[in-house]
Amino acid sequence: MSLAEYILMAVSSLFVIVDPLAAVPAFLAMTPMDTPEQRIKMARLACCVSAGVLLAFAIAGKWIFKFLGITMPAFQLAASIVLLLVALDMLRAQRSRVQETSEETAAGAAKTDIAITPLAIPMLAGPGAISTAILLHNQAAGLGQRVALYVCIVLVCLASYLILRFSAREARRLSPIAMSITVRIMGLLLAAVAIQFTLNALRQLNPALFPTGT
């Protein structure tokens, strides 16, 4: 896989699983009494924290697996199931409980600052996003692609901040129909990513059954 292909896969899969567009309604619902400036400050901190979490797990994921005795194919299969669950909820234009539960959203509404929890964790840097970062780091071929992944994580979190910042200032102008359509399209893409992770795991377990190029 070339560097350009890897970057495209990393950016698209990370953005889809972080899914800042679907986080917007919960973000606004949890900050009904906050000013746009306060919302922007929370969004900035949340995106910085989520970037740090994803970078940390991407770098340290391999050592965590060694310590726990987990093989990469096993993790790929588990991660693909998590991603597929999120994707199915997105196809129904629902925020998945894998990313945050209704209880967490309600608890967030009662907090004075939701930046770290539940906005950063688990809404943005949830199990699916962490799994994706680890898998992408494992698929990186060489230092160049690993550095590219780190940059992609930062860019996705920056894009998430810009989306949340826009929603904080322009909440009344957001179209629920347009957001619903966008979430469904992203859900379809995420389902394809989940299936691809499954195929990659099966290919590692039995290369003859799934030869490269299929």
C-alpha positions as CSV (number, residue, x, y, z in Angstrom):
1,M,0.0,0.0,0.0
2,S,1.4,3.3,-1.0
3,L,1.7,6.3,1.4
4,A,-1.1,8.2,-0.4
5,E,-3.4,5.1,-0.2
6,Y,-2.6,4.6,3.5
7,I,-3.3,8.3,4.3
8,L,-6.6,8.2,2.5
9,M,-7.6,5.0,4.4
10,A,-6.5,6.4,7.7
11,V,-8.2,9.8,7.4
12,S,-11.5,8.3,6.1
13,S,-11.7,5.5,8.6
14,L,-10.8,7.6,11.6
15,F,-13.1,10.4,10.7
16,V,-16.0,8.0,10.1
17,I,-15.5,6.2,13.5
18,V,-14.9,9.4,15.5
19,D,-18.0,10.7,13.8
20,P,-18.1,14.3,15.1
21,L,-21.2,15.1,13.1
22,A,-23.2,12.6,15.0
23,A,-21.8,14.0,18.3
24,V,-23.2,17.5,17.6
25,P,-26.8,16.9,18.8
26,A,-25.5,15.3,22.1
27,F,-22.9,18.1,22.5
28,L,-25.6,20.8,22.2
29,A,-28.0,18.9,24.4
30,M,-25.5,18.6,27.2
31,T,-24.7,22.4,27.1
32,P,-28.1,24.1,27.0
33,M,-27.1,26.9,29.4
34,D,-23.6,27.5,28.1
35,T,-22.6,30.4,25.8
36,P,-21.1,29.7,22.4
37,E,-17.7,30.7,23.8
38,Q,-18.0,28.2,26.6
39,R,-19.0,25.5,24.2
40,I,-16.1,26.3,22.0
41,K,-13.7,26.1,25.0
42,M,-15.1,22.6,25.9
43,A,-14.9,21.5,22.3
44,R,-11.2,22.6,22.1
45,L,-10.2,20.7,25.3
46,A,-12.2,17.6,24.3
47,C,-10.5,17.4,20.9
48,C,-7.1,17.8,22.4
49,V,-7.8,15.1,24.9
50,S,-9.2,12.7,22.3
51,A,-6.1,13.3,20.1
52,G,-3.8,12.5,23.0
53,V,-5.8,9.3,23.8
54,L,-5.8,8.1,20.2
55,L,-2.0,8.8,19.8
56,A,-1.2,7.1,23.0
57,F,-3.1,3.9,22.1
58,A,-1.8,3.9,18.6
59,I,1.8,4.0,19.8
60,A,1.4,1.7,22.8
61,G,-1.2,-0.7,21.5
62,K,1.4,-3.3,20.4
63,W,3.0,-3.4,23.8
64,I,-0.4,-3.7,25.5
65,F,-1.1,-6.7,23.3
66,K,2.2,-8.3,24.1
67,F,1.5,-7.9,27.9
68,L,-2.0,-9.4,27.6
69,G,-1.0,-12.1,25.1
70,I,-3.5,-10.9,22.5
71,T,-2.8,-11.6,18.8
72,M,-3.5,-9.0,16.2
73,P,-5.9,-11.1,14.2
74,A,-8.0,-11.6,17.4
75,F,-8.0,-7.9,18.0
76,Q,-8.9,-7.2,14.4
77,L,-11.9,-9.5,14.5
78,A,-13.1,-8.0,17.9
79,A,-12.6,-4.4,16.6
80,S,-14.5,-5.2,13.4
81,I,-17.5,-6.4,15.4
82,V,-17.4,-3.1,17.4
83,L,-17.1,-1.0,14.3
84,L,-20.0,-2.9,12.6
85,L,-22.2,-2.3,15.6
86,V,-21.5,1.4,15.4
87,A,-22.1,1.4,11.6
88,L,-25.5,-0.4,11.9
89,D,-26.6,2.3,14.4
90,M,-25.3,5.0,12.1
91,L,-27.3,3.5,9.2
92,R,-30.4,4.0,11.3
93,A,-29.3,7.6,12.0
94,Q,-28.8,6.7,15.7
95,R,-25.9,7.5,18.0
96,S,-24.5,4.1,19.0
97,R,-24.4,3.1,22.6
98,V,-20.9,1.8,21.9
99,Q,-19.8,5.4,21.7
100,E,-21.9,6.7,24.6
101,T,-25.1,5.7,26.4
102,S,-28.1,7.7,27.1
103,E,-27.1,7.6,30.8
104,E,-23.8,9.2,30.0
105,T,-25.4,11.9,27.9
106,A,-27.9,12.6,30.7
107,A,-25.0,12.7,33.2
108,G,-23.1,15.1,30.9
109,A,-26.0,17.5,30.9
110,A,-25.8,17.8,34.7
111,K,-22.0,18.5,34.6
112,T,-20.6,22.0,34.5
113,D,-17.9,20.9,32.1
114,I,-18.3,18.0,29.7
115,A,-15.1,18.4,27.8
116,I,-13.2,15.3,29.1
117,T,-16.1,13.1,29.9
118,P,-18.3,12.3,28.2
119,L,-17.3,14.4,25.1
120,A,-13.7,13.4,24.7
121,I,-14.1,10.0,26.2
122,P,-16.1,8.1,25.1
123,M,-18.0,10.2,22.5
124,L,-15.0,11.1,20.3
125,A,-12.2,8.7,21.5
126,G,-14.4,5.7,22.2
127,P,-13.6,2.0,21.8
128,G,-14.2,2.0,18.1
129,A,-11.8,5.0,17.5
130,I,-9.2,3.5,19.8
131,S,-9.4,0.1,18.0
132,T,-9.1,1.8,14.6
133,A,-6.0,3.7,15.6
134,I,-4.3,0.6,16.9
135,L,-5.2,-1.4,13.8
136,L,-4.0,1.4,11.5
137,H,-0.7,1.6,13.4
138,N,-0.3,-2.1,13.0
139,Q,-0.9,-1.9,9.2
140,A,1.7,0.9,8.8
141,A,4.6,-0.1,6.7
142,G,7.6,1.8,8.0
143,L,8.3,5.0,9.8
144,G,6.7,7.2,7.1
145,Q,3.3,5.7,7.4
146,R,3.4,5.7,11.2
147,V,4.2,9.4,11.2
148,A,1.4,9.9,8.6
149,L,-1.0,8.1,11.0
150,Y,-0.1,10.5,13.8
151,V,-0.7,13.5,11.5
152,C,-4.0,12.0,10.4
153,I,-5.2,11.6,14.0
154,V,-4.3,15.2,14.7
155,L,-6.1,16.3,11.5
156,V,-9.3,14.3,12.3
157,C,-9.4,15.8,15.8
158,L,-8.8,19.3,14.3
159,A,-11.7,18.7,11.9
160,S,-13.8,17.5,14.8
161,Y,-13.1,20.7,16.7
162,L,-14.0,22.8,13.7
163,I,-17.3,21.0,13.4
164,L,-18.1,21.3,17.1
165,R,-17.0,25.0,17.0
166,F,-19.4,25.7,14.0
167,S,-22.2,23.9,15.8
168,A,-21.6,26.0,18.9
169,R,-22.1,29.2,17.0
170,E,-24.6,28.1,14.4
171,A,-26.8,25.6,16.3
172,R,-30.0,27.0,14.9
173,R,-28.9,26.7,11.3
174,L,-28.1,23.0,11.3
175,S,-30.4,20.9,9.3
176,P,-31.5,17.7,11.0
177,I,-32.3,16.1,7.6
178,A,-28.9,16.9,6.1
179,M,-27.2,15.6,9.2
180,S,-29.2,12.4,9.2
181,I,-28.3,11.7,5.5
182,T,-24.6,12.4,6.2
183,V,-24.6,10.0,9.2
184,R,-26.2,7.2,7.1
185,I,-23.6,7.6,4.4
186,M,-20.8,7.6,6.9
187,G,-22.3,4.5,8.5
188,L,-22.2,2.6,5.2
189,L,-18.5,3.5,4.8
190,L,-17.8,2.4,8.3
191,A,-19.5,-0.9,7.7
192,A,-17.2,-1.4,4.7
193,V,-14.2,-0.6,6.9
194,A,-15.3,-3.1,9.5
195,I,-15.7,-5.9,6.9
196,Q,-12.2,-5.0,5.5
197,F,-10.7,-5.4,9.0
198,T,-12.3,-8.8,9.2
199,L,-10.9,-9.9,5.8
200,N,-7.5,-8.7,6.9
201,A,-7.6,-10.8,10.0
202,L,-8.8,-13.9,8.1
203,R,-6.0,-13.3,5.6
204,Q,-3.4,-13.3,8.4
205,L,-4.9,-16.5,9.8
206,N,-5.0,-18.3,6.4
207,P,-3.3,-16.4,3.5
208,A,-4.3,-19.2,1.0
209,L,-8.0,-18.7,1.7
210,F,-7.9,-14.9,1.2
211,P,-5.0,-14.1,-1.2
212,T,-3.9,-10.5,-1.6
213,G,-6.0,-8.6,-4.1
214,T,-9.4,-10.2,-3.3
